[in-house]
Amino acid sequence: MSTYAMILEGAKQVFLNPETLLFMLIGTFGGMIFGAIPGLTGALGVSLMLPFTFSMPHTQGLAVLIGIYVGGVSGGLVASIMLNIPGNAAAIVTCFDGSPMARNGHPYKAISYGATSSLIGGLFSAVALIAIAPSLSRFGLMFGSWEYFALGMMGMAVVVKLCSKDMVKGLIGAIIGMILAMVGYDKLSVVPRFTFGKWQLGAGFSSMAVLMGLFALGEILVQVNGLGRKAERVKAEEKQTVIPAKGAYKGLWKTVGISAIIGTFIGILPGVGQNTAALMAYNQAKSTSKEPEKFGTGCAEGIVAPETANNAVCGGALIPMMTLGVPGDTITAMLMSALIVHGLTPGPALFENGADVVGTIYVSYVIACLLMYGLYIVFLKYFIKVLSVPMKYLFPVILLMCLLGALTTNNRIFDIWVFCIMGFLGYIFNRVGVPLAPVVLGYVLGPTVELNFRTAIMANRGDVLSVFSSPIADVLLLVAFFMLAWSPIKKIFKNVIKSKDKVQNDG
């Protein structure tokens, strides 16, 4: 069946059944709530809703889950901008510029950039999903151990870019993040590392407990001195709408386009995820910006880049799930299990035997992106009110949600202790000036670099030079090298030019 015919079939499944649209609206809104509350995630929302969809028709159940997926990823920007606490791991990078812009008196503008960029990134990946899914999935299948290692190294180059003011502290943070990720049994040798004889450490640290502890509890401890003060009020004269003003995206379209491509591409690669895409897009925007010093102070590019990228991952992650039967991330793995429960096999046969399902996924994903944006338009004023809530009331609620999130991830009391310890570390890092971005980067990308490097070495019998047999890996490593070397090279050229000008003037 042609793509056009599948889209028509999917539209018929969605639009001719009002219940499907209603459930999608509820699912998208619920996903946004789960994404916006620190400690809860879209993945948790999908896992809770998954059993209820088994009694629905398969197309309707998938539509609801996709709505939760899209809403959950986008909803994280609310807490990131309003509270400087990421609602989910994908929204960590949005904190860097979203919160400063809100605290500078422009929360409407910050959410407008975030929500609009989320919509653009989602729709871009929807076009990729519909138009070039088979081709892109085959390209993703070309990635092996060396390619994933090189991709991780390119991501690690973000450390230097994000911490150009103090490279030493940035590298210290990245190393600490990598060490935190190493705790537990080694995946290749099954040897315990950094467990110190404690069996609780065998499974390692929960990502939810680590990230929420560093950011949420760390932020609460930093701001505890201001509990007696009222939160700042929003300037009344600012335009109160999510729809961007005319010319708001002037000069940003290049960043939007590149970030959407990065997000879609990262989504196709299984297991990489939204946080990596957001970090890479943010770094790319900063490295190519004419005013990189503005990043971290409330720069529009610093919001547009990560939000475009992490939402573009959603459509990209659906591509390998549908065409190869390989989930792109945690939530698409749950979607794949839903397909299997309904008697459908993800993969090439799905396009032959389940054309209505493929079409429903296409149409539902686009509708979910539009519903997400519409919900931001309707509920924006309620999101902004978060800033006027006294922190002495807000922080206990956030802390409770984080504790529940840390506990329910693996149902371990131990994760609550991890959350508390990481919160204390986050506070210490803030006090001594160690940025959290490299810590998170090392924690997220460290295992990718280590595991794939060791796997590649083992597969090639210790031959390190075998990396040159992979053109994709070589290109990615070259990009990482130039990312690190560009600033010093540019500085050297500037000094040479100044010296020549000085010699000519003296002559």
Order of alpha helices (4+ residues) and beta strands (2+ residues): alpha-alpha-alpha-alpha-alpha-alpha-alpha-alpha-alpha-beta-beta-alpha-alpha-alpha-alpha-alpha-alpha-alpha-alpha-alpha-alpha-alpha-alpha
